[in-house]
Amino acid sequence: MSTVDNYHSAGSLILLLGSLSLSVPLAGEEEHIHKIEEVIVTSMRNRLSFEQQPTRIEVLGQEEVQEKANMKPGDIRMLLNEITGIHVQQTSATTFSSSIRMQGLDGKYTQLLRNGMPLFGGFSSGLGLLQIAPLDLQQVEVIKGANSTLYGAGAIAGLVNLITKKPQRDPETSLLVNLTSAGGMDVSAFHSSSHDQKGVTIFSSYNKGDAYDPADNGFTAIPKFNRWTFNPTLFFSKPTSEMSVGFSAIKENRIGGDMSYIAGEKAQPSYFEQVETDRLSSQFEYITEKDQGRELIIKNSLNYYQQTIGSSNYTFKGSQFSSFSELHLRGSTSRVDWVVGMNLWTDSFEQDIPKQPTTMDFNSQTAGFFAQGALAFNESWSLDTGLRIDSTSDYGDFFLPRVSLMYTADSQTSIRIGGGLGYKVPSPFSADASNLHYRDILSIDPTELSAEESSGLNIDLNKRFSIGSDATINANLLFFYTQVDSPLRLLANDDGTFAYSQPDNYVNSQGSEISLIWRWNNFKYFFGYTYADVKTHNEAGSTVVPLMPKNRVNNILVYEVEDELRIGLEAYYYGRQILADGYETRDFWIFGLMMEKTMDEHFSVFLNFENFSDTRQSRYDPIYSGSQTSPEFADIYAPLDGFVINGGVKIVF
């Protein structure tokens, strides 16, 4: 059993909603000890304990992940959206496609990983968040700021690493059934067991939703969909080695648009968007102990993803095959913990119905070499630094240093300063391109475009206060700055086609986060405030990046009796946003109420009133302009689904 001190970011939801308390023993405060389960962080690749990491990491543990599974069992959007500094933006009015905006930057600058391997980017990025059910997750690790040194291209704003469960000594079988007032249903099952140095985990789920139109405007706010997921993993262990081999299959069909057509009331639709996806992927990991306590780790993932997008008068179909391989060696001395290794990414896409000059086929490879080291100078100062050199097949080589310095002033105060460089190579799979169904988009020419390169800096202060004998406050103040040079944009040409170009000098995001956690007996209160000023700069001046609230506030109050009852009241504020046409939206609040009652150690029931204030964009502004047959959808800045009730049961054997 280990403990976690106030180095943990107060911005993480784990600090509030979980049954694991992070008001933990500090020097001279043994009378206030609250023990928690061991937290093992894997994203840094080293073997340092959580409290020794100079790099700022936010961790949502298993308890917190499963609590959010009650509220949104079919995907992880809500789980991520409630972390200070992360904004999950809906990018499609009809299919519900969404992306992660971390520290104000576009979703393409955040890397989404599963057990340290990239599986959800590229062609599937808009639907990735919608196709990850959380029941088999052990924890979620979030690292904000430039982190391309850790995992290569794409982690300019940060990364989210989804860590899945492994077999434990005792077998586990769990079942979750959920129904919603919007016609949704989620059934998820998970099993894990181990015997005689062998283990297995099996996760499967079925998620469906009916077409839902609370605004009664004739178009879906929630599309009709059904999705199957199946993910078995085998584990093998020996005294000096362990290996896991996993397979994942996801099949989904979703259709949004004209409610009458989807309901079968008329043969010819006014407008619809249908997306059919098939994903097959494998995951392999092998760890073996070498001499002097060193470990050799080998990872590999293969990912095949096919998507067919159909609309009223156009069909786009393509398939993407990608692979990721990594080999690294890690070890430690009395003062230094180090990792050296190499990666290889391959990525290819083939459009099934090619049409020049808008065929989007490509094939690329990236080889990376990295070295990381964490050094403890003394009890007060420690340093984590790394260097990566990536060589890409189309855009040259990239030199990516990163450094994080931590100063521990006393047992209740710590300061971190971290920064680094990053990059992202041009990709045709942007949210704008997806909304166009990839129609009439010219091919990317590597000789005409360059990679987007970035630099970033984070400074954060953590402080813990004790109030009397029962109450504590954990406070975190974070300042961030990131600049991305030559950002890629999709622009319309005079002939009706669209082309990627780099007309702007740079885009920068600067701001701050404030997180406060108050605990007193069975009560917990979480306050999070994010200020993000994101602008694009060119010779003509600067403009505000659209669809990012400059001010955002999270409030969550929870009353919890462990293993018996949990009641939470949530209030989220979103400040005004600038749309693509320059229109400034109104600000708004979203309120929610969640309840869970544990009947016994095997059975619990939950009921949630999500957005009971019925905050909807359709109550403020039209969702579309033009005709029902050929609509022009507005930018999405607020929820479309409004007030939804969901409830269900969890059974653990």
N, C-alpha and C positions, 0 to 999 in steps of 0.2 A: 504494500500500500504506500503510495506517495502522495504528496500534497502539491498544490499549485498556489503561488502567492499572487500578489497584486500586479505582477508583470502581465498577467492576463489582460487582454484588452477589455475595457468596460463596455465597448461597443458591441460585443457579441451577445446574442440572445441567450447563450448558455448561462450568462450571469444572472438572468432573471427567471426564465420560465422553467428551468430544470429543478429537479429535486436534489441535484448536486450543488452544495453550497461552495462558493469560492471565497467566503470569509474564512481564511485558513490560518494555521499557526504562523505567526511571525515572531521574531526574537523578542522574548520577554512578554509574550501574550499567550502563553499556553492555556490560560483559563478560558480563552475564546475559541478553542480548537473546534473546527467543523471538518471532519474527515470526508474525503471524496474518493471516488474510484481513480485508479491510475490513469493518467492522460498521456498517451504515447503519440507524439507528433511525427509523422512520416514525411511531410512535404519537404523538409530541409535535408533529407537523406542522411543526416548525421545521427549519432546516438546520444545526443545531449538530452537531458530531462527538459520538461516544458519550461521550468523556471530559469533554466540556464541559457535559453535561446536569445541571442542579441537581436535577432530579427523579430519584428512584431508579428505575432500570429494570433488569429482569433479562431477558437475551436467551439463548435457546437457538438456536444456529446450525444450519445445514443438516446438518453432520456429526452433531450431537447428535440432531436430529430423525430422521435416517435410522437411527441406532443404535437408537432406541426403536421405530422401525418394524419392526426385526427381532423385537422381543419382543411387540409388539402391532400388527400391520400393519393391522388393520381399524378401529382407532379411536385416539383420543388420550388415553384415560383414564390409562394408565400414564405417558405422557409428562408429564402435568400433576401426577399424584399424587406424583411423586418430587421435586417442588420444595418446599423448606422453606416452611412457611406455607400450603400448599395441601393440602386433603383432599378427595379425590373420594369422595363418599358414594353408595353404591347405595341407591336409594329404592324399588325393587320387588323382591320375592322371586322373581318368575317371569319378568318381561320384561327384567330387568337395567337398567332406567332408572337414570340416575345424574345427580348434579349436583355443581358445584364449590363447595366451602366454602373461602373465602379468609379467613385470619385469624379463623377460628371462626364466621363469620356464615353464615346460610342461603344456599343457592346462588342464590336469586333476587336477591341483592345483588351478584353478580358479572356483569359485562358481557362477553359473548363476541362478538368481532368477526372479520371476515375482510377483510383489507386496509382496515381502518378503517371498515367498514360492518357494521351489525348484521343478521345473517342467521339466527341460530339460537335466538332467544328465543321468548317467547310459547307458543303451542300445542305447539311442538316441543321445548321446553326440556329435558324429561326424556330425550329420545332424541338430543338434539343431539350430545353427546359420543360417542355410539355410531355416529354416521353421518358422522364426519369421518375419512377415511383420511389418513395423514400423508405419503405418498410425494411429493406435489406441493408440500409446504411448504418455503419457503426458510428461515424462522426463525419463532420464537414470541417475542413480546414481552409481558412481564408487568409491570404497574404496580400496586402494592398501595396500599391506602388510598383515601380519598375522591377520586374523579376524575370526578364528574359535570360539572365545569367543562370537561373535555376533550370528552366525547362525550354529555353529557346524562343523562337519567334511567337509573338502574339500576346505575351504577358506584359504589356506596356502599362495598363492600369492596375493589373494585379492578376491573381489566379484563385480559382476555387477548386479544391481537391476533394472529391467524394470518396470516402474510405468505406469499403463494404465490410460486412461482418465476417469473422472467421469462426470455425468450430471451437467451442469451449469444452471444458471438462464435462459439464452437464449438457445433455441434449436440449434443444429448444425447438418448439413448434408453435407458430403464432398465426392467427387468422384475423384479418380485419375486413369488416363489411360496412360500407358507408352508402347512404342515400342522400340526395339533395332535392330541395324544392324546385330546382331548375331542370329536373329530369335526369340527373346524373347518378351513376352507380359505380362503385369501386369495390372490387373483391381482390384482396392480396393475401398471399400465403408465403410463409417462410419456414424452412426447416434446416437445422444444423445438428450434426452429431459427429462423434469421433470414437474410434476404437482401434487399439493396437497400431498406433502411429499412422493411422489413416483417418481422414475426415471428409465431410461433404457438407456443402450448403446448397440449397435449392430454393430459388425465389421464382414465383410466378404471380402474375396479376392479370386481371381483366378490368378494363376501364371503359366506360361508355358514357355518352351524353346525348340528350335530345336537343334538337334545334330549339333555341330559346330567344324570345324577343320581348323583353320587358317594356321597351319603349313603344311597341306596337307600330313600328315604322316599316314593317315588311321585310326587314333584313335581320339576320341572326346576330345576336350579341354573343351567344355561345353556339359554336357550330355543332352539328350532329357528327358524332365520331364513335368509333369503337377501336380498341387497341388491346393486343395480346402481348405479353412479355414472358419470356422463359429464360432463366439464367441459372444453370447448374455449375458448380465449381468443386473440383476434387483437390484434396490436400494430402501431401505425403511428408512425413518427417522422419529424420534419423537423428542420432545424437549430435551430429555436426552439420546437418543440412536440412533444408525444407524446400518443398516445391508445391506450387499450385497451378492448376490448369483449369481454365474456365471458358465457358461458351455463353453467348447471349444472342437471343433472337427477339426482334420486335417487329410486329406487323400492325399497321394502323391505316384506317381509312377515315378521312374527315371531309365534310362538305359544309360550306357556309354560303350565305347569300340569300336568295329569294326564298322566304319562308313557305310560300304556297307550293313552289316546285319541290322543295325538300319534303314537305308533308304529303306529296303525291296528289295535290288538288288540281294540278294542271300539268299537261305533258311537256310544254315548252317553257323553259325558265326565262324570266326577265334577266337575271344575272346570277351566276353561281361561281364558286371556286371550290374545286375538289382536289384534295391532295392524298395520294396513296403512297405509303412509304414501306420499305422493307429494309431491315437492318440485320446483318449477321456479323458478329465480331467474336474474336477469341482473345484471351488474356493468359499470359504465361509468366511466371516468376520463379526464379531459383536462387536460393541463398545458401552459401556454403561457408563454413568457418575455415580460415587459413591459419597459418602460424602467427604467433604473437597477438592473437585476438582479432586479427583482421578478417573482414568479410568480403566475399565476392558476390555481387548481385547481378543477375541477368534478367532482363524483362523484354517481353515482346507482345505486341498486339497487332492483329490484322482486322481490318474493318471494311466491310462491303456495305454500301448504302445506295439504294435505288429509290428515286422519287419520280412520281408522275403528277404533273400539275395540269388540271383541266379547267377551262373556263368556257364561257358561252360560245366562243368562236376560235379558241386556240388551245393547243396541247403542247406541253413541254415535258420531255422525259429524258432522264440522264442517270448515269450510275457513277459512283465515286469509289475507288479502291485506295485505301491508305494503309500504311504500316508504320510501326514505331518499334525500334529496337534500342536497347540501352544496356551497357555493361559498365559497372563502376565498382571500385574497390574503396572500402572505407576502413579507417583505423584510428588509433588515438595514442597519444603519449600522456604524460602526467599533466601537460598544460594545453595541448593542441588536439582537437578532433578534426580529422581531415577526410576528404572524399575526392577522388579523381576518376574520370570516366569519359565515355564517348556515347553519342547517340547517332542514329540514322533514321531520318524520316523519308518516306516515299509517298507521293500523292499523285493520283492520276484521275482524270475525269473524262468521260466520253458521252457526248450528246447522242441519243439514240436516233434522232431525226435531224442530222446535220443540215445546215442551210447557210452557205457562205453569203456575206462575210460575217454573219453573226454566230457562227459555230463557236462554242465555248470550250472545246477540247483543250486539255493541257496535261503535261506530265512534268513533275518536278521532283528533285531530291535535295536533301539538306543533310550534311554531315556536321556534327558538333563535337567539340572537345572541351571539357570543363574541369576545373579544379576549385574546390571550396575548402575553407579552413576556418575553424572557430578557436580563438585564443583567449584564455583567461589570464589577464595581466596580474590581477590580484582580486580581492573580494569585492572591490568597487568597480573595476573596469574590465570589460570584455569586448572582443571584436570578432565579427563574422564577416569574412570577405571572400570573394569568388571572382573567377575570370572564365569566360566562355569565348571560344572562337568558332563561329559557324561559317561553313562554306556552302553556298547555295548554287544550284545549277544554272539559274537565270539572272541573279542579281548580285553576284560577287560575294565577298567575304565580310564578316562583321565581327568587331572586337567589342566584347561586352563585359566590362568590369562592374562589380557591385560591392558595396561595403555597408555594414551596419555596426554602429558603436553603441554600447549600453553602459550607462553610469548608474550605479546603485548608490544613491546618497545615504540611505538608511533602510531599515527593514520595511518602511512603509512608502518609500519614494524611489522611483526609477525614471530615467530619461533615456530615450532612444533617438538616434539620428541615423537615417539610412538613405541611400540613394544608389542609382545605377543607370545604365544605358539599356535601350531596348530597340527592337525593330519589328516590322511586319511586312512581308512581301505582298504585293498586290494580289488580290483574289477577286474573282467575279461574283462571289457569293455574299453580297451585301443585302441589308434589309430593303434598300431601295430597289435593287434588282429583283428580289423575291416578290415585292409588291407589284412589279411589272410582269411577273411570271416568266422572267428572263426572256421576254419577247423583244426583238429588235435591238439587242445589246451587242455591240461590236466586240470582237475578240480582243483580249488583252495582248499587247505587243510589248515584251520585255525590253526591247530596244528603245521604246518611247517613254517608258515609265521607270521610276526608281522606287526602292523600298522606302517605307515610312520609318524614320528613325526618331528615337525619343530620348529624353533625359528626364529624370525625376528625383524628387527629394521629399522625404517624410521626416517630421520631427514630432515626437509624442511624449507626453508627461503622464505618468501614472502615480496616483496618490490614494492612500487608504486612510480613512478616518474612523476612529472608534467613538461612539456616542453612548456614554454610560456603559452598562454591562451587557446590553442586549442588542443595540443597534449599531450598524456599520454603514459607511458610505464608501464606495469605490468610485473614483473619478478618473477620467481619461480625457486629455486634451491633445488633439492631433492637428498639425498643420501640414498641408500637402501642396506640392507644385509639380506639374508634369507638362512638358512641351513636346509636341509631335510635329516634326518637320515634314513638309510636302505631303499633307494629308490627301488621301485618294477620294475623289468625288465622282459620282455618276451624273453626267450632264446631257441634256437633250441637244441633238443636232437639228439643223434646219430641215433635213430630209426625213425627220420622224424617227431616226435611229437614236440610240443612246451610246455614249462612249465614256470610259473612265479617263480622267485627267487629273492633273495636280495644279490647279490654278492658284492655290493659296500658299503663302509662305509657311505658315505654321498655325496650329491650334494649341491653345494652352488651357489647362485647368488648374485653378488655384482655389484654396478654401480651407475649411477647418471642420473638425468634428468635435462635439462635446458629448460625453456619455457619463451619466451618473447612475449608480446602482445603490438603492437604499434598502436595507433589510432590517426587519424588526419582528421577532418571533415568527409567526406564520405569514407575515406580509412581506411582499417584495414589490418595489416600484422601480421601473426602468425609464429613464429619460434619455433620449438621443436627439441631437440637433446636428444637421449637416448644412453647411454653407458651401455652395459650389458655384464659382464664377467661371464659366467656360466660354471662350471666345475664339473665333477664327480671325486671322490677321492676313492682310495682303496690302498691296500698294495703295489701295483706296481707303484703308483704315481697318477697323475691326467691327465685327458683328457678333451678336450673342448666338451661340449654338442653340438650335431649336430643341424643344421637347425635353428640357432638363430644368426642373424647379430649382431656383437658386436657393430657396430655403425649404427645409423639410424637418419635421419634428415627429418623433416616435414617443408615445406614452403607453406604458403597459403596467397595470396594477394587478397583482396576483395574490389571492389568498389560497394557501395550500396546507392541507394536513397530509403528510406523507403517507402514501399507500392507502389513502381514504378518499380525499376530495380535493379538487382543484377548480377554482373559479378565477377567470381572468377577464378584465375589462381593458379594451384597447382603443386608443385614439391616435390617428395619424393625420398630420397636417401637411399639405402640399401647397407650396407657394405658386405664384404666377409663373407661367411658362410662355415662351415666345414660339409661335408656330413658324413653319417654313415660309409662309406668306407675310410674316411680320406682325401678325395679329397677336395681341397679348391676352392670354386666357385669364379667367378668374381663379382665385385660390379656392381651396375646399378642404373639408375634413372628411375622414372615413372612420366610423366607429364599429367595433366588434365586441362580441361577448362569447366566451368559450367556457364550457363546463365539462368536467369529467368526474364520474363517481366510480370508485373501485369497489366492487361487490365482495370479491375475495382475491386471493393471489392469482387466480386463473381467469377472472372475468371482470371487465369494466365496460361502462357505457359512456358515450360522449354526445354532446349536443352543442352546436355552434351557430351563432347568429352573425354571419359575416356581412359587414356593411349594412347594419340595421338602420342606418340613416338614409339608405337608398340613394347614395351619392352616385349619380350617373352623368356622363357627358351629354347624353341626349336630353337631359333636363335643362342644360345651359345653352347648347349650340346644336345645330343640325349635324347629323353624322355624315350626310352626303349631300351633294348638289347635283343638278342635272336630272335626268329621267330615271325611272325605275329600271329601264332596260339598259341604260348606259350610265351608271352612277359614277361620280367622282367622290371618293371617300375622303373625309377630312382627316387630318393628323389626329392620332389618339393621344390625349393627354390625361384622361380620367377614366375610371372604370365604365364599362358598357353593360355589365351584367347586373349591377345594383345589388339589392338585398337578396341574399340567398341563405337558406337554412340547410344545414347538413347535420346528420347524426348517424350513429351506428354503434357497433360493438367491437371489442377486441377480446380475443380468447387466446390465452397462452397456456400451452400444455407442458 
